[in-house]
Amino acid sequence: MKSCRFCGTELFEDDERCPDCGRSVRPSKRRAYYDDGYDDDSDEVDMRRSKPSGACTASFVLAIIGAVVWLGIFVIVIAIEANGQNPPKDDDPAVIAVGCSAFLVLALNITGIGVGISGMGKRPSNKWMGVVGLIANILEAVFFVVILLIGMAVQNKV
């Protein structure tokens, strides 16, 4: 015989609701989707059944958005360089847009780092998205700093 996972009352195999507490004893599709990863018989978490926390997913998504925007910035920089102005003027609207976009992506990456760190401390969950998002956001932020330092070094030589 099986028992109710909420109150422990013994149930018949064909029972759909617990006769004692009245709760449904059949797993629903919603319960299967929002499974917390805990096995009913033990306190251990089955990481194959648990889903990533929202913060881990957000960090991963922010890293992907950041990477796409960085690629867009590079395409714009290549287009500016191909225009013939070498080096481009500082007051060129495209140069200003690239600079503002780069700082916005840095803010996005810093947000992704914070969200990724907070996602690592959440309930037991599958954290692969958080780890990948955190690493990617850190690499993108470091990349920004390196590009900024290279740009400052080139600016000083000109």
N, C-alpha and C positions, 0 to 999 in steps of 0.2 A: 504494500500500500504506500501511496505517496502522502506527503503532508503539506499543509499550507505554508508557504515561505514567509508569511507575515506573522501568523499566530501559532503555528505548529500543530494545529488540529489535523488529525488523520482524515484523509479523504478517500473516497472511492475513485476508481480510475476514470469514470465517466462524469465526475463532478466538474462543472464549469465555474462555480462559485463556492467559496468556503461557507459551510453552514454556520460557522461560529462568528466570523468577522464580516462575512458578506463580500469580500474582495474577490475579484476574478483570479482564478488560479491557472488559467491558460495564458501562455505568453502571447502578447499581441505583436503585430508588426512594429508598432511604435516602440515597444519595450526592446525588441531585438535591435532596432536602429540606435536607440539611446542606451545601449547596454554599457554599464560602467566597467565591464571587464572582470568583475568578481565572479568567481565560481561559487555557486550556492553552497557547496560542501566545504569550502575552506576560505581562509582570509587572503589567499594569494590572488594576484591579478594575472589574468591571461592576456598578455599584450597583443595576441593575435585577434582577440575579440574586442579590445578597447579602441576607441576612436581618439584622434588627436584632440587636445583641448582647443577651444576657440582662439586663445592667444597664440598657440603654436601655429595654427593655420593662418592667422593674421600676419605673423612674422614671415612666414613662407610667401604669402601673397605679396606683402610689401617688398620683399627681396626680388620677386619676379618683376613687379612693376618698376622698381628701381633699375633693374638690369635693362629692361626694355627702353626706359627713358634715357639711360646712358648710351645705348646704341643709337637712339634718335639724336642725341647731342653730337655724337661722333659723325653722323651723316651730315648734320648741319655744319659742323666745323670743316669737314671735307668740302662741302659745297662753297663755303666762304673762302677757303684757300684756293679753290678752283676758279673763283671769280677773277683772280688776277691781282688783287690788292695784297701785297706781301710786305710787311705784316698789315693786317687790317687795322683800321683806325679804331680807337677806343670808343668813339661816340657813334659808331655804326650800330643801328638798331638790332641787327642780327647778333653782333658781339654781345650787346647788353642782354638780349634774350637768352643767349647761351649761358652767360654768367649767372643770371637769375635762375635759370633752369637747374644749373649745377648745384646751387645752394639749396633749392627746393628739394632736389633729390637727396642731398646730404641730410636735410631735415627728415625726409621720409626714411632714410636708412637709420638715423638715430632713433626714430620712433619704432622702427622694426626691431632694433637691438633691445630697446626697453620692453617692448611687448614680448619678444622672444625670451628674455630673462624671466619675465613674470610668468610666462607659460610653462617654464621649466619647474616652477615651484607649485604648480596646480596639482589637483588630485592625480592619483595614479592614472596615467594615460599613455598612449602611444606617442612618443615625443620626437619622432623622426622629422616631422615637418618643422618643429621648433628648432632642432639642432641645425638642420640645413638652412632654415631662414636666418638663424642667428649668425652662422658662419658666413653666409652670403652677404648679409647686411654689414657685418664687420669688414669683410673684404672690399665691399663697395665704398665704405667710408674711408678706409685706408687708401684705396685707389684715388678717391677725391683729393685727399691730403697730398699724395705723391704728385698728382697732376698739378695741383696748386703750387707746390714747391718748385716743380720743373718750370711752370709758367713764370714764377717770380724770378727764378735764376736766369731765364732767357730774357726777361724784361730788363734786368739789371745789366746784361751784356750789350743790349741794343742802344 
